[in-house]
Amino acid sequence: MVKSLKRIYLFLIILFLYAPIVILIVSSFNASKYIGSWAGFTLDWYFQLIKDKEIMNSLYVTLSMAVIAALVSTILGTLAAIGINTFSKTPKALVLNISYIPVVNADIVTGVSLMLLFIFSGIPRGYFTMLLAHITFCIPYVIFAVLPRLQMTSSQYYEAALDLGATPSYAIRKVILPDILPGIINGALLAFTLSLDDFVVSFFTTSNVNNLSTTIYSMARRGINPKINALCTLMFIAVVLLLLLINNRTTKQEKALRKEITQE
């Protein structure tokens, strides 16, 4: 009886979470503009989506910003993680707690704060300010993706490289970075995913440039457009594929780590 109730409870939770997404995906293939009536299967909304210049421009902004934000935040976050890992206990705990703030902070607070900062600094809000905002909130996620890998890496390798005549920068490039590469890749994928589907921070940090999330919001305010269903379906599939890739890499890393521990 208890097991049956648990299964029903789990089923209801999954249904509540994913039923709207399933309806959205099915509606993207509906020939009718109205969700309540099925008029046959069609791919017309996807073809119209491709022909929509506004959406295509927003897609370019979203992808270019996600790639740049992921690249820059990965570089800065990795360097920050290497530096934090060398700190003593108290400074390290202090910096980590400060780094946690953007992660646990509400998106609307981050967005409004950055908007006020740009206005106070006299920086016109647009592509550049949105990019800076994305880099800012992605860096902590990269730090926390790289740090666990750094903590599993022995500092003796770095010290041995220095003893053999390597410069600190060369030792980091040839010894530390290859060892923590899986964590760096995970951080980059996570940063790309976060930048790809962000709305709140993007909404407050730009005025004349739209990414996909802000474009969808403006289109939805004018009424339900079936092209939105097609666009959201493609975004959902892209995010799911990225998350599966991240989880697959994490699983492989855990298996490799268990093998190393077993062999030792």
C-alpha positions in Angstrom: 0.0 0.0 0.0 2.8 2.4 1.0 4.8 1.6 -2.2 1.7 2.2 -4.3 1.1 5.6 -2.7 4.7 6.5 -3.3 4.5 5.6 -6.9 1.2 7.5 -7.4 2.8 10.5 -5.6 5.9 10.4 -7.9 3.7 10.0 -11.0 1.6 13.1 -10.0 4.7 15.2 -9.5 6.2 14.1 -12.8 2.9 14.7 -14.5 2.6 18.2 -13.0 6.1 19.1 -14.0 6.2 17.7 -17.6 2.6 17.8 -18.8 2.8 21.5 -19.8 6.0 20.8 -21.8 4.4 17.8 -23.5 1.4 20.0 -24.4 3.7 22.7 -25.8 5.6 20.2 -27.9 2.4 18.6 -29.3 1.0 22.0 -30.0 4.1 22.9 -32.1 3.0 20.2 -34.6 -0.7 21.2 -34.6 -2.0 22.7 -37.8 -4.5 24.8 -35.8 -3.5 28.0 -34.1 -5.6 27.0 -31.1 -4.3 24.6 -28.6 -7.8 23.2 -27.8 -8.4 21.8 -31.3 -6.3 19.4 -33.3 -6.3 20.1 -37.0 -3.6 17.6 -38.1 0.1 17.2 -38.0 2.3 20.0 -39.6 5.8 21.3 -39.6 4.6 24.7 -41.0 5.2 26.5 -37.7 8.9 25.4 -37.8 9.3 26.7 -41.4 7.6 30.0 -40.4 10.0 30.2 -37.5 13.0 29.9 -39.7 11.7 32.7 -42.0 11.0 35.1 -39.0 13.8 37.7 -39.1 13.1 38.9 -35.6 13.5 35.4 -34.1 16.5 34.6 -36.2 18.2 37.8 -35.0 17.4 36.9 -31.5 18.8 33.4 -32.0 22.1 34.9 -33.3 22.3 37.1 -30.2 21.5 34.2 -27.9 24.0 31.8 -29.4 26.8 34.3 -29.8 26.3 35.6 -26.3 26.2 32.1 -24.8 29.4 31.1 -26.6 31.3 34.3 -25.6 29.9 34.3 -22.0 30.8 30.6 -21.6 34.3 31.1 -23.0 35.1 34.2 -20.9 33.5 32.9 -17.7 35.3 29.6 -18.1 38.7 31.3 -18.3 38.1 33.7 -15.4 36.3 31.1 -13.3 39.1 28.5 -13.8 41.8 31.0 -12.9 39.7 32.1 -9.9 39.3 28.5 -8.8 43.0 27.8 -9.0 43.7 30.9 -6.9 41.0 30.0 -4.3 42.4 26.5 -4.0 45.8 27.9 -2.8 44.2 30.0 0.0 44.5 29.1 3.6 41.3 27.9 5.4 39.8 31.2 6.6 40.4 33.3 3.4 39.2 30.4 1.3 36.0 30.0 3.3 35.4 33.8 3.0 35.9 33.9 -0.8 33.7 30.8 -1.3 30.9 32.3 0.8 31.1 35.5 -1.3 31.1 33.4 -4.5 27.9 31.6 -3.3 25.9 34.8 -3.1 25.3 35.2 -6.9 24.3 31.5 -7.0 21.7 31.6 -4.2 20.6 35.2 -4.9 17.3 35.8 -6.7 17.7 36.5 -10.4 15.6 39.6 -10.2 17.9 41.1 -7.5 20.9 40.3 -9.7 19.2 41.8 -12.7 18.0 45.0 -11.0 21.4 45.5 -9.3 23.3 45.2 -12.6 20.8 47.5 -14.3 21.3 50.2 -11.7 25.1 49.7 -11.9 25.0 50.2 -15.7 22.8 53.3 -15.4 25.0 54.8 -12.6 28.1 54.1 -14.7 26.5 55.8 -17.8 26.9 52.6 -19.9 24.2 52.3 -22.6 22.3 49.1 -22.1 22.5 46.8 -25.1 24.4 43.7 -26.2 27.6 44.6 -24.3 25.8 45.1 -21.0 23.8 41.9 -21.4 27.0 40.0 -22.2 28.7 41.4 -19.1 25.7 40.4 -17.0 25.8 36.8 -18.4 29.6 36.5 -17.7 29.1 37.8 -14.2 26.4 35.3 -13.1 28.2 32.4 -15.0 31.6 32.8 -13.3 30.5 31.4 -9.8 29.1 28.3 -11.5 32.4 27.6 -13.3 34.3 28.1 -10.0 32.2 25.5 -8.2 32.5 23.1 -11.2 36.3 23.3 -11.3 37.1 23.4 -7.5 36.1 19.8 -6.7 38.4 18.6 -9.4 41.2 20.8 -8.1 40.7 19.4 -4.6 41.2 15.9 -5.9 44.5 16.9 -7.6 47.6 16.6 -5.5 49.7 19.8 -5.2 52.8 17.6 -5.3 52.6 17.4 -9.1 52.8 21.2 -9.4 55.6 21.4 -6.9 57.5 18.7 -8.7 57.2 20.6 -11.9 58.6 23.7 -10.3 61.5 21.6 -8.8 62.3 20.4 -12.3 62.7 23.9 -13.6 59.2 24.8 -14.9 57.9 28.3 -14.5 54.6 28.7 -12.5 52.7 29.5 -15.7 54.1 26.6 -17.6 53.4 24.2 -14.7 49.8 25.4 -14.6 49.3 25.0 -18.4 51.1 21.6 -18.6 50.3 20.0 -15.3 47.3 21.5 -13.6 45.0 22.3 -16.5 45.2 18.9 -18.2 44.3 17.3 -14.8 41.3 19.5 -14.2 40.1 19.6 -17.8 36.9 17.5 -17.1 35.8 20.1 -14.5 36.6 22.9 -16.9 34.5 21.4 -19.6 31.6 20.8 -17.2 31.8 24.4 -16.1 31.8 25.6 -19.7 28.8 23.5 -20.6 26.9 24.7 -17.5 27.8 28.4 -18.3 26.6 28.0 -21.9 23.3 26.4 -20.7 22.7 29.1 -18.1 23.3 31.9 -20.6 21.2 30.2 -23.2 17.9 30.2 -21.3 18.4 33.2 -19.0 15.5 35.7 -19.0 15.3 37.8 -15.9 18.9 39.2 -15.9 18.7 39.7 -19.7 15.5 41.6 -19.4 16.9 44.2 -17.0 20.3 44.6 -18.6 19.3 45.5 -22.1 17.0 47.9 -23.9 17.5 47.7 -27.6 18.8 44.1 -28.1 16.8 41.0 -27.5 17.8 37.4 -27.0 15.4 34.5 -27.5 13.9 34.6 -24.0 13.1 38.4 -24.1 11.7 38.0 -27.7 9.5 35.1 -26.6 8.2 37.3 -23.7 7.4 40.2 -26.0 5.7 37.9 -28.5 3.6 36.2 -25.8 2.3 39.5 -24.6 0.7 40.1 -28.0 -1.0 36.7 -27.9 -0.2 33.0 -28.3 1.7 32.4 -31.5 2.3 28.8 -32.6 5.8 29.9 -33.7 6.5 30.3 -29.9 5.6 26.7 -29.3 8.0 25.6 -32.1 10.8 27.8 -30.7 10.3 26.7 -27.1 10.3 23.1 -28.3 13.7 23.5 -30.0 15.1 25.4 -26.9 13.9 22.6 -24.6 15.5 19.9 -26.8 18.8 21.9 -26.9 18.9 22.4 -23.1 18.0 18.7 -22.5 20.8 17.5 -24.8 23.3 19.8 -23.0 22.2 18.5 -19.6 22.5 14.9 -20.8 26.0 15.7 -22.0 26.9 17.2 -18.7 25.4 14.3 -16.7 27.2 11.8 -19.0 30.5 13.4 -18.4 30.0 13.6 -14.7 29.1 9.9 -14.6 32.2 8.9 -16.5 34.3 11.1 -14.2 32.8 9.4 -11.1 33.5 5.9 -12.6 37.1 6.9 -13.5 37.6 8.2 -9.9 36.2 5.0 -8.4 38.6 3.0 -10.6 41.6 5.1 -9.4 40.5 4.7 -5.7 40.1 0.9 -6.2 43.5 0.5 -7.9 45.2 2.4 -5.1 
